[in-house]
Amino acid sequence: MPRISAPTVAEHRSRQLAALLDAACDLITEQGPAALTLTALARRTGLSRPGLYEYFRSREELVTAIVEDELPRAAQRIRETLRDAGPDLATQIRAYVRAQAEMMGNPRHAAVSALAVQALPATHVQRILDGHGVITAPLADALARAGIPDAELRAEFVQAVVDAAGRRIQQQDPGHGAAGIIDTAVTQILSGLTPARPSRRRNASPPA
């Protein structure tokens, strides 16, 4: 990795860390999560193993750092999407689902998501779960502004539907295209399991 100059040691470390995380994301995007090891990252960046240990003592620390770095980026994209969607809540919900579906289709984001579900120590899992709240926070704010009670809890429920939709999209479900899955997810969020009203038959004979 090229030597990075910066006014302070802290800024140098911050830039070095960002470069390492970018290199790690490139590695998993190109070769898959299993390819991510400290040895592979050191080889890719030209940094020595002792130098790499100054930032990550284990692969688990590296995985957690990658996910924690990606979550605020995703949250900012979602917040901007909801802002651009306007004040109508149904429109915001559709924009929220669509934005995440698009992110899940992004190779880098998909690779990071795959890392997030790997087996990690409980303390690292909790850090990721705590950080994941930044994803639902923009939606919780929108729900609260619309007067929806228990906005944070409802936002978590909505996210569960979105996660399920994302898995179906990534699996390339042959029976449902991405657009159909998004529509179904939005309908589930807004209408729950309310059956569609059957259309009234025209020219039906009156009852005897």
C-alpha positions in Angstrom: 0.0 0.0 0.0 1.4 3.4 -0.9 2.7 5.5 2.0 0.0 8.0 3.0 1.1 11.4 4.2 -1.2 13.4 6.5 -0.8 16.4 8.9 -1.3 14.2 12.0 -0.7 10.6 13.0 -4.4 10.3 13.8 -5.4 11.4 10.3 -2.8 9.1 8.7 -4.2 6.2 10.6 -7.8 7.2 9.6 -6.8 7.3 5.9 -4.8 4.1 6.2 -7.8 2.4 7.8 -10.2 3.6 5.0 -7.8 2.3 2.4 -7.6 -1.1 4.1 -11.4 -1.3 4.3 -11.7 -0.4 0.6 -9.2 -3.0 -0.3 -11.0 -5.6 1.8 -14.3 -4.8 0.1 -12.7 -5.1 -3.3 -11.3 -8.5 -2.3 -14.6 -9.9 -1.2 -16.5 -8.4 -4.2 -14.1 -10.1 -6.6 -13.5 -13.4 -4.8 -16.3 -13.8 -2.3 -16.3 -13.6 1.5 -14.3 -16.8 2.0 -11.3 -15.2 0.3 -11.1 -12.5 3.0 -8.2 -13.3 5.4 -5.6 -11.1 7.0 -2.9 -12.8 4.9 -4.8 -12.1 1.7 -5.4 -8.5 2.7 -1.7 -8.0 3.6 -0.7 -9.5 0.3 -3.2 -7.3 -1.6 -2.2 -4.1 0.0 1.6 -4.7 0.4 1.3 -4.1 4.1 3.2 -6.4 6.5 1.3 -8.7 8.8 2.6 -6.8 11.9 1.5 -3.5 10.2 -1.9 -5.0 9.5 -2.2 -6.1 13.2 -2.1 -2.5 14.2 -5.6 -2.2 12.7 -7.1 -5.7 13.0 -6.1 -8.3 15.5 -8.2 -11.0 13.9 -10.4 -11.7 10.9 -13.4 -11.2 13.1 -12.3 -7.7 13.9 -11.8 -7.0 10.2 -15.3 -8.3 9.2 -16.9 -6.3 12.0 -15.0 -3.1 10.9 -16.1 -3.6 7.2 -19.8 -4.0 8.2 -19.7 -1.0 10.6 -18.1 1.1 7.9 -20.7 0.2 5.3 -23.9 0.8 7.5 -23.6 4.6 7.8 -23.1 4.9 4.0 -26.2 2.8 3.4 -28.2 4.8 5.9 -27.2 8.1 4.2 -28.4 6.8 0.8 -31.7 5.7 2.4 -32.2 9.1 4.1 -31.6 10.9 0.9 -34.0 8.6 -0.9 -36.8 9.2 1.6 -36.2 12.9 1.5 -36.5 12.9 -2.3 -39.7 10.7 -2.2 -41.7 13.6 -0.7 -44.1 13.6 2.3 -46.5 10.8 1.2 -45.8 7.8 3.5 -46.8 5.1 1.0 -44.4 6.7 -1.5 -41.7 6.8 1.1 -42.2 3.1 1.9 -41.9 2.1 -1.7 -38.8 4.2 -2.1 -37.3 2.6 1.1 -37.9 -0.9 -0.2 -36.7 -0.1 -3.7 -33.5 1.7 -2.4 -32.5 -1.4 -0.4 -33.3 -3.7 -3.2 -31.0 -1.7 -5.4 -28.3 -1.8 -2.8 -28.6 -5.5 -2.4 -28.1 -5.8 -6.1 -24.8 -3.9 -5.8 -21.9 -6.4 -5.7 -20.0 -4.6 -3.0 -23.0 -4.2 -0.7 -24.1 -7.8 -1.3 -20.6 -9.0 -0.4 -20.6 -7.0 2.8 -24.1 -8.3 3.6 -22.8 -11.9 3.2 -20.0 -11.1 5.6 -22.5 -9.8 8.2 -24.2 -13.2 8.5 -21.1 -15.2 9.1 -20.4 -16.8 12.4 -18.8 -14.2 14.7 -18.2 -13.9 18.4 -21.2 -12.6 20.4 -19.5 -9.3 21.1 -18.9 -8.7 17.4 -22.4 -9.7 16.5 -23.8 -7.3 19.0 -21.7 -4.5 17.6 -23.2 -5.2 14.1 -26.7 -5.3 15.5 -26.3 -2.1 17.4 -24.9 -0.4 14.2 -27.8 -1.8 12.1 -30.1 0.6 13.8 -28.8 3.4 11.5 -30.5 1.7 8.6 -34.0 1.8 10.1 -33.6 5.2 11.7 -34.5 7.2 8.6 -37.7 5.2 8.2 -38.5 5.4 11.9 -38.3 9.2 11.6 -40.6 9.2 8.6 -43.1 7.0 10.5 -43.0 9.2 13.5 -43.6 12.3 11.4 -46.6 10.5 9.9 -48.1 9.9 13.3 -47.5 6.1 13.3 -47.2 4.9 16.9 -44.2 2.8 18.0 -42.3 4.1 15.0 -39.0 2.4 15.9 -40.6 -1.0 16.4 -42.6 -0.7 13.2 -39.5 0.3 11.3 -37.8 -2.9 12.5 -40.8 -4.9 11.3 -40.7 -3.2 7.9 -37.0 -4.0 7.7 -37.7 -7.7 8.3 -40.0 -7.7 5.3 -37.3 -5.8 3.3 -34.6 -8.3 4.3 -36.9 -11.2 3.2 -37.5 -9.5 -0.2 -33.8 -8.9 -0.6 -33.0 -12.6 -0.1 -35.6 -13.6 -2.7 -34.1 -11.1 -5.2 -30.6 -12.3 -4.6 -31.7 -15.9 -5.1 -33.2 -14.8 -8.4 -36.5 -16.4 -7.6 -37.7 -17.7 -11.0 -41.4 -17.2 -10.1 -41.1 -13.6 -9.2 -39.0 -10.9 -10.8 -37.4 -8.2 -8.7 -40.1 -5.7 -9.5 -42.8 -8.2 -8.5 -41.0 -9.0 -5.2 -40.7 -5.3 -4.4 -44.4 -4.7 -5.1 -45.4 -7.7 -2.9 -43.2 -6.4 -0.1 -44.7 -3.0 -0.3 -48.2 -4.4 -0.3 -47.4 -6.6 2.7 -46.0 -3.6 4.6 -48.9 -1.3 3.8 -51.8 -3.7 3.8 -50.7 -6.8 5.7 -52.6 -9.9 4.9 -55.8 -8.2 4.0 -57.3 -10.3 1.1 -57.9 -8.5 -2.2 -61.6 -7.7 -2.7 -63.1 -10.0 -5.4 -64.3 -8.1 -8.4 -68.0 -8.0 -8.8 -69.3 -9.9 -11.8 -71.1 -7.8 -14.3 -74.5 -8.9 -15.6 -74.9 -11.4 -12.8 -78.3 -12.9 -12.5 -80.3 -11.7 -9.5 -80.8 -14.2 -6.7 -84.1 -16.2 -7.1 
